Structure formats: C-alpha cells, structure tokens
Amino acid sequence: MHNENTNTILIIDDSTEHIKILIALLEDLYDVYFAKSGKEGLEILSSICPDIILLDILMPEIDGFEVCRRIKNEPKWQETPIIFISAQGADEDETKGLEMGAIDYITKPFSPAIVRARINNHLQLRTAMQELKHLYSLALDANPITGLPGNNSITRYIENMVISREKACVIYTDIDNFKAYNDKYGFARGDEVIDFTSTIIQTTVSSSPCPDAFVGHVGGDDFILVIPSKYGYEVPEEIIRRFDKGIVQFYNQQDAKLRYIESKNRQGKPQIYPIMSLSIAGIDLGNRSYSTYLEVNDACAEMKKKAKESPGSTLCFDRRKISKALLNSANRP
C-alpha cells in the first residue's frame, strides 16, 4: 500500500539480491518501487513520479548510463535526482555518472546507514530547492507596491479551492472613486492609498479568527481574499469599518470637510466625486458549482457591479442558492 504523502523511491537494478536489501532498508521510510532492467525502469517512470532514483550501471540491454541519459533528456523526468549504486568503483565511472547529471555515486558493497543518510540528505535538499522555486515564483508574481501575491498566484489558489470544493468565500475588494483621486492628488498619493488599503485588509485578516487566510493583489486598487465561509460577512465588514475610518487622512483639510472632491471625468469635464469608499463583492464557493477561476471571477464582477450601485462602502454577497443580500455597511449594526 502506497502513501501519497511519503517520498517515493524507484530502484533500477538487475540484481534481485540488491533489490531485496534496498527494499528492506528503505520501505519503513519511503514508498519503494523497483525494476529489474533499464527498460522496465523507463516503463515504470511513465506511470509514477519518484522523488529519487537508485540506479545500477551494469545491466543487460540498457545499462545505467543510458538510462540516466534518457531520463535527463526527458523534460518531465530530468529534474528527478539519480543516485548511482554500482559495483563499478573506478574513478572514471563515478566521474562519468556525475557528469551525466547524477547527484551521487555509491559503490557496492555499501553501508546501509550511509545509503539511508545520503538518500535523506538529497530528499531534504530537493524539498528545499522546490520551496525556493515556489518562493521565487511568488516573488516574481508579487505586486511591487504591496508585496502581495499577484494574478498568477491568485488564479492558482482559487483554482485549487474550486477543485477541492472547500467551504470558503472569495471576497473581491475595489476602491470607489480611486481614479478621480489619482487625477487630483497624483500617482504617488494614490500608491499610498493602495498601500493603506492593503494594510487594512491584512491587519483585519491577521486579527480575525482566520489569520492565515489568503490575501492577493489583483492590481491597481483591486484585492482578493479567500476566507472560511462562516466569516464571509464578519471580515469584509470590519475591513469596510477600518477603511472608512482612516481614508479621510489622505485628503486635504477642505476636501475632507466637504467629503468630496472635484476632478475631471473620462470626457474631460469637471465632476463631483465623493470620498473614496469600498465596493466589496463576496461569493460562497459552496453555494454554486464553480468549475474554473474564470467562473468565480465573473461572479465576483457581477456582485461588484451591484455593490457599486449603492453609495458609500458596500458589501454585496451572492448567496443565490440560499438567499440574496445587498448589505450596506451603514445600515448594518
């Protein structure tokens, strides 16, 4: 019985005796598969993704060096670590194996303790490298102003939530009248408002019953958070309360007192714009059968449009399978 949470090792060796020794040595720690020839090993690779391969050199038909070459030339396999375990102890054999891309070379007869220790070390290194690659991809995707995960990370996260059918709410936050503010006060001040909004969202989440909830920055003045369904109202309403309390600090004294600014609209004509507020759209992933991120995004866009129809900061939640609610923060206790 194989455990999907356990590292997987593939042994490719034509010696039944050596296979039995390695299985006895490793099966209490790992899921172990084996092949008695290079050809069989390559066939097994088409159906499993081992975390490490233990490869003999002297085998009939296809030797270990050729197996290694084929693995390293196949994109879906080439990053799989290979350890040669061979009776070939000459320096040139070890050098050849390492130059072909193997991460280690162990000579038979081997010390069981050393084999286990080296496998463990290489698996830990592999895990660390995978984590570094993940962090690097997040860093490349991160928004330069807020440092929050960007669109690629948001898409992956929500796709995973949809696939796993998690009981969660996707909350989409948009700043009302932000463009007008940018036009009057400048982009530098606009960036300060974006950073302020990001801080409000993150501090609200961190002090909530779900401090590890996902927060992402779609771009511009749009944010997304994913929280457990039971906090679908509580968290966004607190975000609205904190935002409304603090946003006036970004206006000059006169505009703050008037509670509006005068700026040009998209046609270049003067227009009155109220103090910035939040339009928050919420959808419960458990209420409808979403199958892709795009479907979730479309539902959020629909709710955001409804939220913007109400003045001031507004939370509009899509609970059509249960009920429909349009909640203005000013009208809720």
C-alpha positions as CSV (number, residue, x, y, z in Angstrom):
1,M,0.0,0.0,0.0
2,H,1.5,3.3,-1.1
3,N,1.1,6.6,0.9
4,E,0.7,9.7,-1.3
5,N,2.3,11.8,1.5
6,T,5.5,9.7,1.6
7,N,8.5,10.2,-0.7
8,T,8.8,7.6,-3.5
9,I,11.9,5.8,-4.5
10,L,12.5,3.8,-7.7
11,I,15.2,1.2,-7.6
12,I,16.5,0.0,-11.0
13,D,18.9,-2.9,-10.6
14,D,19.1,-6.3,-12.3
15,S,20.3,-8.0,-9.0
16,T,17.3,-9.4,-7.1
17,E,19.6,-9.7,-4.0
18,H,20.5,-6.0,-4.1
19,I,16.8,-5.0,-4.7
20,K,15.7,-7.0,-1.6
21,I,18.5,-5.4,0.5
22,L,17.5,-1.9,-0.5
23,I,13.7,-2.5,-0.1
24,A,14.3,-3.9,3.4
25,L,16.5,-0.8,4.1
26,L,14.1,1.8,2.9
27,E,10.5,0.5,2.9
28,D,9.8,1.7,6.5
29,L,10.5,5.3,5.5
30,Y,9.5,5.5,1.8
31,D,7.2,4.1,-0.9
32,V,9.6,1.8,-2.8
33,Y,9.2,0.6,-6.4
34,F,11.7,-1.5,-8.3
35,A,12.6,-2.6,-11.8
36,K,14.9,-5.4,-12.8
37,S,16.1,-3.8,-16.0
38,G,16.7,-0.4,-17.5
39,K,13.9,-1.0,-20.0
40,E,11.4,-1.9,-17.2
41,G,12.6,1.1,-15.2
42,L,11.8,3.5,-18.0
43,E,8.4,1.9,-18.5
44,I,7.6,2.4,-14.7
45,L,8.6,6.0,-15.0
46,S,5.7,6.6,-17.3
47,S,3.2,5.8,-14.5
48,I,4.9,7.1,-11.3
49,C,6.9,10.3,-10.4
50,P,9.6,9.1,-8.0
51,D,11.4,11.6,-5.7
52,I,14.7,9.8,-6.2
53,I,16.0,7.0,-8.4
54,L,18.6,4.5,-7.3
55,L,20.3,3.2,-10.5
56,D,22.7,0.4,-11.1
57,I,25.1,0.6,-14.0
58,L,25.8,-2.9,-15.2
59,M,22.5,-4.2,-16.6
60,P,21.7,-6.1,-19.8
61,E,20.2,-4.4,-22.9
62,I,20.2,-0.9,-21.5
63,D,22.9,0.0,-19.0
64,G,22.6,2.5,-16.2
65,F,24.4,5.3,-18.1
66,E,22.0,5.0,-21.0
67,V,19.0,5.0,-18.6
68,C,20.4,8.1,-17.0
69,R,20.9,9.8,-20.3
70,R,17.3,9.1,-21.4
71,I,15.9,10.4,-18.1
72,K,17.9,13.6,-18.3
73,N,16.7,14.2,-21.9
74,E,13.1,13.8,-21.0
75,P,11.6,17.2,-19.7
76,K,9.1,15.6,-17.3
77,W,11.8,13.4,-15.7
78,Q,15.0,15.4,-16.0
79,E,14.8,17.0,-12.6
80,T,14.4,13.7,-10.8
81,P,17.6,13.1,-8.7
82,I,19.5,10.0,-9.6
83,I,22.0,8.1,-7.3
84,F,24.1,5.5,-9.0
85,I,24.7,2.5,-6.8
86,S,27.2,0.3,-8.6
87,A,30.0,-2.3,-8.2
88,Q,31.9,-0.1,-10.7
89,G,34.3,1.7,-8.4
90,A,36.7,3.2,-10.9
91,D,37.1,7.0,-10.7
92,E,36.2,7.3,-14.4
93,D,32.9,5.6,-13.9
94,E,32.0,7.8,-10.9
95,T,33.1,10.9,-12.9
96,K,31.0,9.8,-15.9
97,G,27.9,9.3,-13.8
98,L,28.2,12.6,-12.1
99,E,28.9,14.4,-15.3
100,M,25.7,12.9,-16.8
101,G,23.7,14.5,-14.1
102,A,23.6,12.1,-11.2
103,I,23.6,13.7,-7.8
104,D,25.6,11.0,-6.0
105,Y,27.5,7.8,-6.6
106,I,27.6,4.9,-4.1
107,T,29.9,1.9,-4.6
108,K,28.8,-1.6,-3.8
109,P,29.1,-3.2,-1.3
110,F,27.6,-0.3,0.5
111,S,27.0,0.7,4.2
112,P,23.2,0.7,4.9
113,A,23.5,3.6,7.3
114,I,25.3,5.7,4.7
115,V,22.8,4.9,1.9
116,R,19.9,5.9,4.2
117,A,21.7,9.1,5.3
118,R,22.6,10.1,1.7
119,I,19.1,9.5,0.4
120,N,17.6,11.5,3.3
121,N,20.0,14.4,2.7
122,H,19.2,14.5,-1.0
123,L,15.5,14.4,-0.4
124,Q,15.8,17.3,2.1
125,L,17.8,19.2,-0.5
126,R,15.2,18.5,-3.2
127,T,12.4,19.7,-0.9
128,A,14.4,22.9,-0.1
129,M,15.0,23.6,-3.8
130,Q,11.3,23.1,-4.6
131,E,10.4,25.5,-1.8
132,L,12.9,28.1,-3.1
133,K,11.5,27.8,-6.6
134,H,8.0,28.3,-5.2
135,L,9.1,31.3,-3.3
136,Y,10.9,32.7,-6.3
137,S,7.8,32.3,-8.5
138,L,5.8,34.1,-5.8
139,A,8.3,36.9,-5.7
140,L,8.2,37.3,-9.5
141,D,4.4,37.4,-9.2
142,A,4.2,39.7,-6.2
143,N,2.8,43.2,-6.6
144,P,5.6,45.8,-6.4
145,I,3.6,48.2,-4.2
146,T,2.1,45.8,-1.6
147,G,4.3,42.7,-2.0
148,L,1.1,40.6,-2.0
149,P,0.7,37.6,-4.4
150,G,-0.4,38.7,-7.9
151,N,-2.7,37.3,-10.5
152,N,-0.9,34.0,-11.2
153,S,-0.9,33.1,-7.5
154,I,-4.5,34.2,-7.1
155,T,-5.6,32.1,-10.1
156,R,-3.7,29.0,-8.8
157,Y,-5.1,29.4,-5.3
158,I,-8.7,29.8,-6.3
159,E,-8.5,27.0,-8.9
160,N,-7.2,24.7,-6.1
161,M,-10.1,25.8,-3.8
162,V,-12.6,25.1,-6.6
163,I,-11.2,21.7,-7.3
164,S,-11.1,20.7,-3.6
165,R,-14.6,22.0,-3.0
166,E,-13.5,24.0,0.0
167,K,-16.1,25.8,2.1
168,A,-14.8,29.3,1.5
169,C,-15.8,32.7,0.4
170,V,-13.9,34.7,-2.2
171,I,-14.0,38.4,-1.3
172,Y,-13.2,41.0,-4.1
173,T,-12.4,44.5,-2.9
174,D,-12.4,47.6,-5.2
175,I,-11.8,51.2,-4.2
176,D,-14.5,53.6,-5.5
177,N,-13.5,57.0,-7.0
178,F,-9.9,56.0,-6.9
179,K,-9.1,57.3,-10.4
180,A,-10.6,60.7,-9.6
181,Y,-8.4,60.8,-6.5
182,N,-5.3,59.8,-8.6
183,D,-6.1,62.5,-11.1
184,K,-6.3,65.2,-8.5
185,Y,-3.7,64.1,-5.9
186,G,-1.2,62.3,-8.1
187,F,0.0,58.7,-8.5
188,A,2.4,58.8,-5.5
189,R,-0.5,59.6,-3.2
190,G,-2.6,57.0,-5.0
191,D,0.1,54.4,-4.2
192,E,-0.2,55.4,-0.6
193,V,-3.9,54.8,-0.7
194,I,-3.3,51.3,-2.2
195,D,-0.7,50.5,0.4
196,F,-3.1,51.7,3.1
197,T,-5.9,49.5,1.8
198,S,-3.5,46.6,1.6
199,T,-2.5,47.1,5.2
200,I,-6.2,47.4,6.3
201,I,-7.0,44.1,4.7
202,Q,-4.0,42.3,6.0
203,T,-4.3,43.6,9.6
204,T,-8.0,42.8,9.6
205,V,-7.4,39.3,8.4
206,S,-4.5,38.7,10.9
207,S,-6.6,39.8,13.8
208,S,-9.6,37.7,12.7
209,P,-10.5,34.1,13.5
210,C,-8.8,33.2,10.2
211,P,-5.4,34.8,10.4
212,D,-3.9,32.5,7.7
213,A,-6.5,33.5,5.0
214,F,-5.2,34.1,1.5
215,V,-4.8,37.8,0.5
216,G,-3.9,38.7,-3.1
217,H,-3.5,41.9,-5.1
218,V,-5.2,41.7,-8.5
219,G,-3.6,45.0,-9.5
220,G,-4.3,48.7,-9.2
221,D,-6.9,49.2,-6.5
222,D,-8.4,45.6,-6.6
223,F,-7.7,43.0,-3.9
224,I,-8.9,39.4,-3.3
225,L,-9.1,37.5,-0.1
226,V,-10.3,33.9,0.5
227,I,-11.7,33.2,3.9
228,P,-13.8,30.4,5.5
229,S,-17.5,30.7,4.7
230,K,-18.6,31.4,8.3
231,Y,-16.6,34.6,8.3
232,G,-17.9,35.8,4.9
233,Y,-19.6,38.8,6.4
234,E,-17.6,39.5,9.5
235,V,-14.2,40.1,7.9
236,P,-15.2,42.3,5.0
237,E,-17.5,44.4,7.1
238,E,-14.6,45.0,9.5
239,I,-12.4,46.0,6.5
240,I,-15.0,48.5,5.5
241,R,-15.2,49.9,9.0
242,R,-11.5,50.4,9.2
243,F,-11.2,51.8,5.7
244,D,-14.0,54.3,6.2
245,K,-12.4,55.5,9.4
246,G,-9.0,56.0,8.0
247,I,-9.4,57.1,4.4
248,V,-10.0,60.8,5.1
249,Q,-6.4,61.2,6.2
250,F,-5.4,61.1,2.5
251,Y,-7.4,64.3,1.7
252,N,-6.5,67.9,2.4
253,Q,-8.5,69.6,5.1
254,Q,-11.0,71.2,2.7
255,D,-11.8,68.1,0.8
256,A,-12.1,66.0,4.0
257,K,-14.6,68.5,5.4
258,L,-16.6,68.6,2.2
259,R,-16.5,64.8,1.9
260,Y,-16.0,65.1,-1.9
261,I,-13.5,66.3,-4.5
262,E,-13.9,68.0,-7.9
263,S,-12.0,66.2,-10.7
264,K,-12.3,65.7,-14.4
265,N,-14.3,62.7,-15.7
266,R,-13.3,60.5,-18.6
267,Q,-14.8,63.0,-21.0
268,G,-12.6,65.8,-19.5
269,K,-15.4,67.6,-17.8
270,P,-15.5,68.7,-14.1
271,Q,-17.4,66.3,-11.9
272,I,-18.0,65.8,-8.2
273,Y,-16.7,62.6,-6.6
274,P,-17.4,61.5,-3.1
275,I,-14.7,60.5,-0.6
276,M,-13.3,57.1,-1.6
277,S,-15.2,54.1,-0.4
278,L,-15.1,50.3,-0.9
279,S,-17.2,48.1,-3.1
280,I,-16.8,44.6,-1.9
281,A,-18.2,41.6,-3.7
282,G,-18.5,38.2,-2.0
283,I,-19.3,34.8,-3.3
284,D,-19.5,31.5,-1.4
285,L,-17.8,28.7,-3.3
286,G,-20.1,26.2,-1.6
287,N,-23.3,27.7,-2.9
288,R,-22.8,27.2,-6.6
289,S,-21.0,24.6,-8.8
290,Y,-18.0,26.6,-9.9
291,S,-15.5,24.7,-12.1
292,T,-12.9,27.3,-13.0
293,Y,-11.4,30.5,-11.7
294,L,-13.0,32.4,-14.6
295,E,-16.4,31.5,-13.4
296,V,-15.6,32.7,-9.9
297,N,-14.1,35.9,-11.4
298,D,-17.3,36.5,-13.4
299,A,-19.5,36.0,-10.4
300,C,-17.4,38.5,-8.4
301,A,-17.6,41.0,-11.2
302,E,-21.4,40.7,-11.2
303,M,-21.5,41.3,-7.4
304,K,-19.1,44.2,-7.6
305,K,-21.2,45.9,-10.2
306,K,-24.2,45.6,-7.9
307,A,-22.2,46.9,-4.9
308,K,-21.2,50.0,-6.9
309,E,-24.8,50.8,-7.5
310,S,-25.1,51.8,-3.8
311,P,-23.4,54.9,-2.4
312,G,-20.6,54.6,0.1
313,S,-18.8,51.4,1.2
314,T,-21.0,48.4,0.3
315,L,-20.7,44.7,0.7
316,C,-22.7,42.7,-1.9
317,F,-22.9,39.0,-1.3
318,D,-24.0,36.3,-3.8
319,R,-25.9,33.6,-1.9
320,R,-28.3,32.8,-4.6
321,K,-28.6,29.2,-3.6
322,I,-29.7,30.3,-0.2
323,S,-30.6,33.9,-0.4
324,K,-29.5,37.2,-2.0
325,A,-28.3,40.1,0.1
326,L,-27.1,43.5,-0.6
327,L,-25.6,44.9,2.6
328,N,-24.6,48.5,3.0
329,S,-22.3,48.9,6.0
330,A,-24.1,52.0,7.1
331,N,-27.3,50.0,7.6
332,R,-25.9,47.1,9.4
333,P,-25.4,47.1,13.2
